[in-house]
Amino acid sequence: MAERKKGFVVAAVVVIALALVPLVVAREYVFSILCMIFLYVTLSQSWNILGGYTGQINVGQAAFFGIGALAARLLWVAGVPFYLSILAGGLSSVILAIIIGLPALKLRGHYFAIGTLAVASIAQITVGNILPGISFLPAQHMATYSLIPRYYVFLIIMVTALAAVYITVNSRIGLGMEATRDDEEAAQMVGVNTFKYKMIAFLISSFFAGLAGGGFAYFNASYYWYLPFTLMWCFEPILIVFIGGVGSFIGPIIGSVCYVLLKELFALTLGEANLLIFGIVFILTILFFPKGIIGLPAKLRQLFRRRGNVVGR
Amino acid sequence: MDLLKVENLSKSFGALWAVNNVSFTVGEGEIVGLIGPNGSGKSTVFQLITGLLRANRGTISYDGKDITGFKPYQISRSGIARTFQIVRPFPEMTTLKNVMVGRAFGSSSARSMKETEDEARRLLDLTGLTDKVSATAGHLGLIYRKKLELARALATKPKLLLLDEVMAGLNPTEMMETVEFLKTVRNSGVTMIVVEHVIKALFSMTDRVVVLNAGEKIAEGIPQEISRNEEVIKVYLGDYEHA
């Protein structure tokens, strides 16, 4: 309990400090890096509640991110107030999740992973064909473009997503989700309607992925319409969650910070080769540190203890 | 009054009738043993009662209601809990959380997370898992996992508990403790069906025994009758009599 209280205090301090950053820092570069970190925290934590806590591997997160971006951008450019557009983006993503989840989550095993990957591929191709061009911001939006409101939008989305996930996974719903992940039949045997908890996780996950997409649509002055649907957005959240620590609350946060900073560093020094590096890091993480950065201290302790024993003998 | 009534239950896997026209009843407060050689259909009967398998024919009524075809989680909520022959605690979760799941769902869920946790801790004390509260369930030894599964089943507040070979792998002292523990569970008002190969332990606690062989019921009665039944001795108990 005391631990939890300490955690809340730390979280509150961090959020307040982040809210004050624009008053102190003026460099645009810092803002855009922080915006990217907030975006990836949202996206990876939304993947984590479904994949890490409920055991349903969504390989098509891009579809949910993309549809949120698409709906928000279309409405916003058409003149709808931004906050309504972004909510509509989140809701479109939820509707997509309902359409996919109703059949796919009834089944056990790999059907869900395959289904979501198929949906993401179809979405990317469809959007690329229907809207092959670039989405430019209308002149009146360009004239008033500033990073500061974007910064706050990403911050608010992230804090809301983190709060929602935290509350959910620490409630009765969270117990149902984790039981579903560990053993569906055994979970049903103690009264858990596993389909319901998979669905709840999927809806929360898709809503925040859609909001993150809306943030993307608000942030970028111009981009190809299909860009938020590209498979990169499928793999990045998975990569981040596994590097940070799958099924833990802090894991995706740490993973996102590391990912964005390293990506920035590699992109400057290595260009496109940075993808290769992350691919290798991902494989090594899965093989040797299945609990990610979060599990690292325990893993090292274990390694040293083993070595200590050998020396002792 | 009958708490559970199984009538003409049949289940086939392809051409094989794993359970064939089996009927029996379990009265409220009884402990009924379910015995028979390997492959005689005991575990299948459990899978049918708990809804993990669907019967080809026959009905299962519980507490006066027909529950045939109910989903497993609905059956759990109506007050039936079980343990698995090969234990299945939630491996990535702590011992405490495992039991909290049972307490948060099951037939009557606790009102708050605080109450869920408190009652889960009490059950862990009761089953001798106090010092394993924060251990990851998948890392526990077999005996502890068995105890944990029992605690999780009890956490759902069942009226009917199905136990599938809880004694297997226990030493004689642990067996005696388990028998005593199960008797206290019964005294608290829980009815039980017990599948068990350790006949001595089983007979020491059951009111009635149902014997299956090759999917069919071949005998039913109090333990003393069953141990003298010639057919039962022939197909199953032979060794036990001489042991």
Interface residues (C-beta under 8 A of the other chain):
Chain A: N170 S171 R172 L175 G176 E178 A179 R181 D182 D183 E185 A186 A187 Q188 M189 V190 G191 V192 N193 T194 G247
Chain B: T50 L52 K71 P72 Y73 S76 R77 A81 R82 F84 R88 P89 F90 P91 E92 M93 K97 M100 V101 G102 A104 F105 G106 S107 S109 M113 T116 R152 A153 A155 T156
